[in-house]
Amino acid sequence: MSFNEIPTIPEEITTQEDIVMLKFASNHLQTLPRSIFSLVGLKSIDFSSNRLVSIPEEIGQCVSLVEVNFTDNQLTELPAQMSNLEHIELIGLSENKFDHVPPCLSSYPLLKK
């Protein structure tokens, strides 16, 4: 669903429990519904190039995540619950509005450099 003009993610997507990847890059998302993080089998999410100002703390429930991309948004911080994501190998956070390195970034032993 990338490169559209989608302003919101439909709640109905959470009924698809076997989803392992969500890609909503280059849309008009300003918020993410907390319910999408009930999809605990997610391995990859890409919300790059949107207008996100925050990430719901429920992201910490998706402990299977390996790849996360929030590049090119309006983020100033990350939820502490992201430190629960112990399997993260790739994380995209460039082109945001951070004024410090988010503390949870030190929690990812598998992060590729």
Secondary structure in CASP SS format (residue, H / E / C, confidence):
PFRMAT SS
TARGET T0000
AUTHOR 0000-0000-0000
METHOD secondary structure of the structure
MODEL  1
M C 1.00
S C 1.00
F C 1.00
N C 1.00
E C 1.00
I C 1.00
P C 1.00
T C 1.00
I C 1.00
P C 1.00
E H 1.00
E H 1.00
I H 1.00
T H 1.00
T H 1.00
Q C 1.00
E C 1.00
D C 1.00
I C 1.00
V C 1.00
M E 1.00
L E 1.00
K E 1.00
F C 1.00
A C 1.00
S C 1.00
N C 1.00
H C 1.00
L C 1.00
Q C 1.00
T C 1.00
L C 1.00
P C 1.00
R H 1.00
S H 1.00
I H 1.00
F H 1.00
S H 1.00
L C 1.00
V C 1.00
G C 1.00
L C 1.00
K C 1.00
S E 1.00
I E 1.00
D E 1.00
F C 1.00
S C 1.00
S C 1.00
N C 1.00
R C 1.00
L C 1.00
V C 1.00
S C 1.00
I C 1.00
P C 1.00
E H 1.00
E H 1.00
I H 1.00
G H 1.00
Q H 1.00
C C 1.00
V C 1.00
S C 1.00
L C 1.00
V C 1.00
E E 1.00
V E 1.00
N E 1.00
F C 1.00
T C 1.00
D C 1.00
N C 1.00
Q C 1.00
L C 1.00
T C 1.00
E C 1.00
L C 1.00
P C 1.00
A H 1.00
Q H 1.00
M H 1.00
S H 1.00
N H 1.00
L C 1.00
E C 1.00
H C 1.00
I C 1.00
E C 1.00
L E 1.00
I E 1.00
G E 1.00
L C 1.00
S C 1.00
E C 1.00
N C 1.00
K C 1.00
F C 1.00
D C 1.00
H C 1.00
V C 1.00
P C 1.00
P H 1.00
C H 1.00
L H 1.00
S H 1.00
S H 1.00
Y C 1.00
P C 1.00
L C 1.00
L C 1.00
K C 1.00
K C 1.00
END
